[in-house]
């Protein structure tokens, strides 16, 4: 499984940015697609997930209302639209795909995902 993130870059506080995760395989085969981020010296943090069934979504509280996850099965892409960016949003952002078989409906933990992209850097200047 090959996931590639794109769209990262340097933006100013208050700006918007859209990240895209492109898969070589059909993302419809995965139960969940998710976005995480990792800032220097910190653990990888869950941001958002979208479930294959009904396209249900779930967000971490700190990004709820600012970030939107969506999927395009025809293009094998998952996007993360980010708005009102803050300096604390600076991190490497990762896309992940999770297979079925977990006990939870929404996958919010790193271990629940089976495949990861290499990450894309997002830097928000104050």
Order of alpha helices (4+ residues) and beta strands (2+ residues): beta-beta-beta-beta-beta-beta-beta-beta-beta-beta-beta
